[in-house]
């Protein structure tokens, strides 16, 4: 699987509006490490400023989704569990929608505010699901899943309502954010994203034995 991941990354670097062959990619690497290859400046800009950040972003997002999914499945002992079914994703999206509606997302603190508000929305969703599903000091797994499905529907409706009352320009930006994008991010943003992922993986790996994640 690791080999397939590396292979897919190499394939992704080749294709786009302008095809870049493996030979050209090697030339760019050579020019970055030593001798300059004529005509490689444009190719280097495409690779290192557009395609490589997108590939890294795709890998980071995939790793985050896979990690959260396996953690929830191990915690609830049910292969149906994931952040979408449980309503955690819609709770996080609702948190971001509200702060964008209030105008917080358009400030210079948006880079740090939006992830925090999304995290707070996800935590709120988990707390609500726990209170809905808990009964007689027990937490039936199927009750948790059912509560998550119901809450996901409610949060999705609230997101649509919040988006509908926004300013049209802000509403369009919110819809783009909800759909997701692999638009080439800056390397500092990728570094912050990687830090989030490493912290989450560190906390998850501490619970490997308890959750029996490999099973």
C-alpha positions in Angstrom: 0.0 0.0 0.0 2.9 2.4 0.7 4.4 1.6 -2.7 1.0 2.2 -4.3 0.8 5.6 -2.5 4.2 6.7 -3.7 3.4 5.5 -7.3 0.1 7.4 -7.3 1.9 10.5 -6.1 4.4 10.3 -9.0 1.5 9.8 -11.4 -0.4 12.8 -10.0 2.7 15.0 -10.5 2.8 14.3 -14.2 -0.8 15.1 -15.1 -2.5 18.5 -15.3 -3.1 21.4 -17.7 0.5 20.8 -18.9 1.8 17.2 -19.0 5.2 16.8 -17.3 7.0 13.5 -18.0 9.2 11.6 -15.6 12.3 12.8 -17.4 11.3 16.4 -16.9 10.6 15.8 -13.2 14.0 14.3 -12.8 15.6 17.2 -14.6 13.9 19.6 -12.1 15.2 17.6 -9.2 18.7 17.7 -10.6 18.4 21.5 -11.2 17.3 21.9 -7.6 20.1 19.8 -6.2 23.0 21.0 -8.4 23.3 21.7 -12.1 20.7 23.9 -13.7 18.9 22.4 -16.6 17.8 24.9 -19.3 14.1 25.4 -19.6 13.3 23.8 -16.2 12.3 27.0 -14.4 8.6 26.8 -15.6 8.4 23.1 -14.9 9.9 23.7 -11.4 7.3 26.4 -10.7 4.4 24.1 -11.7 5.8 21.1 -9.7 6.8 22.9 -6.5 4.2 25.7 -6.3 1.1 23.9 -7.7 1.2 20.2 -8.0 3.4 19.1 -5.1 1.4 21.1 -2.5 -1.8 19.6 -3.9 -0.5 16.1 -3.6 0.7 16.7 0.0 -2.7 18.2 0.8 -4.5 15.2 -0.6 -2.4 12.8 1.3 -2.8 14.7 4.6 -6.6 14.9 4.2 -6.8 11.2 3.3 -4.7 10.3 6.4 -6.9 12.4 8.6 -10.1 10.9 7.4 -8.7 7.3 7.6 -7.4 7.9 11.1 -10.7 9.3 12.4 -12.7 6.6 10.7 -10.6 3.7 12.1 -10.7 5.3 15.6 -14.5 5.6 15.6 -14.9 2.1 14.3 -12.6 0.7 16.9 -14.2 2.8 19.7 -17.8 1.8 18.8 -16.9 -1.7 17.5 -19.0 -1.2 14.4 -17.8 -0.9 10.8 -20.6 1.6 10.0 -19.1 4.3 12.3 -17.4 7.2 10.7 -17.4 11.0 11.3 -20.1 11.5 8.7 -22.6 8.9 10.0 -22.1 10.1 13.6 -22.7 13.7 12.7 -19.3 14.9 13.8 -18.4 16.2 10.3 -21.7 18.1 10.0 -21.3 19.5 13.5 -17.8 20.8 12.6 -19.2 22.3 9.4 -22.0 24.0 11.3 -19.5 25.5 13.7 -17.6 27.0 10.8 -20.8 28.1 9.0 -21.8 30.1 12.1 -18.5 31.9 12.5 -18.4 32.7 8.7 -22.0 34.1 9.1 -20.8 36.3 11.9 -17.9 37.5 9.8 -15.1 36.0 11.9 -13.9 33.9 8.9 -13.1 37.1 6.9 -10.6 38.4 9.5 -6.9 37.9 9.7 -7.4 35.3 12.4 -9.4 33.1 10.0 -6.5 30.7 9.6 -6.5 29.8 13.3 -10.2 30.5 14.0 -11.9 28.3 11.5 -10.2 25.0 12.5 -10.9 25.8 16.2 -14.5 26.5 15.6 -14.8 23.4 13.5 -13.2 21.4 16.3 -15.6 22.9 18.8 -18.6 22.0 16.6 -17.4 18.4 16.3 -17.0 18.1 20.1 -20.5 19.7 20.6 -21.9 17.0 18.2 -20.3 14.2 20.1 -21.6 15.5 23.4 -25.2 15.8 22.0 -25.0 12.3 20.6 -23.7 10.9 23.9 -26.6 12.5 25.8 -29.2 11.3 23.3 -27.9 7.7 23.2 -27.1 7.2 26.9 -29.8 5.5 28.9 -29.7 3.8 32.3 -25.9 4.2 32.5 -25.5 2.3 29.3 -24.5 3.4 25.8 -25.9 1.0 23.2 -23.8 1.2 20.0 -26.8 1.2 17.7 -28.4 4.0 19.7 -25.2 6.0 19.1 -25.3 5.4 15.4 -29.0 6.2 15.1 -28.5 9.4 17.2 -25.6 10.4 14.9 -27.7 9.9 11.7 -30.6 12.0 13.2 -28.2 14.7 14.3 -26.4 14.7 11.0 -29.8 15.4 9.2 -30.5 18.3 11.7 -27.1 19.9 11.3 -27.2 19.6 7.5 -30.5 21.4 7.5 -29.1 24.1 9.8 -26.1 24.5 7.5 -28.3 25.0 4.5 -30.4 27.6 6.5 -27.3 29.5 7.6 -25.9 29.4 4.1 -29.2 30.7 2.7 -29.2 33.8 4.9 -25.6 34.8 4.2 -24.5 37.5 1.8 -24.4 36.0 -1.7 -20.6 36.3 -2.0 -19.9 34.9 1.4 -22.5 32.1 0.8 -20.7 31.1 -2.4 -17.4 31.0 -0.5 -19.0 28.9 2.2 -20.4 26.4 -0.4 -16.9 26.1 -1.9 -15.5 25.5 1.5 -18.1 22.8 2.3 -17.4 21.0 -1.0 -13.7 21.0 -0.3 -10.8 21.9 -2.6 -7.3 20.8 -3.4 -6.3 24.3 -4.5 -2.6 24.6 -4.0 -2.0 25.8 -0.4 1.1 27.6 0.9 3.8 25.4 2.5 3.3 27.1 5.9 -0.4 26.0 5.8 0.7 22.5 5.0 3.1 22.6 8.0 0.2 23.7 10.3 -2.0 21.0 8.9 0.7 18.4 9.4 1.0 19.5 13.0 -2.7 18.9 13.6 -2.4 15.5 12.1 0.7 14.5 14.1 -1.0 15.6 17.4 -4.1 13.6 16.5 -2.1 10.5 15.5 0.0 10.8 18.7 -3.1 10.8 20.8 -4.6 7.9 18.8 -1.5 5.8 19.0 -1.5 6.0 22.8 -4.8 4.2 22.7 -3.8 1.4 20.3 -3.9 -1.4 22.8 -7.1 -0.2 24.4 -9.0 0.2 21.2 -7.4 -2.8 19.5 -7.2 -0.7 16.3 -5.5 -3.3 14.1 -8.5 -5.5 14.5 
